[in-house]
Amino acid sequence: MGGDIAIIIAGEAHHPRTDLLAVAQFMYLVPIILYILTSFLVGFNINYLEPNLFHNWADADHNSSVSHSPIIIIIKYTSIHVLPNFLNGCFLFSAYTTR
């Protein structure tokens, strides 16, 4: 969903000049804020020297098969054992269904 949804909603709004401005700000600022917040939370909760984390300075044969997401690494430390597999499935599904 993108900017076209705001244009469709503008046709049905009572005051499109004022209502559309708030919708456009909400539509673009909220994902950016959530991305930055998630990046900070992941950065604060993961160790920089985590062995499963990808390090481009490491040897090629040291961690060549490691390509874990930092979010998945953090969730593996919780007691919910199904959640990392579920999120990996969601990430793969999202990657395969994009245009």
Summary of the structure (lengths in Angstrom):
residues: 99
radius of gyration: 19.5
end to end distance: 12.2
largest distance: 62.1
contacts: 187
relative contact order: 0.07
helix: 61%
strand: 0%
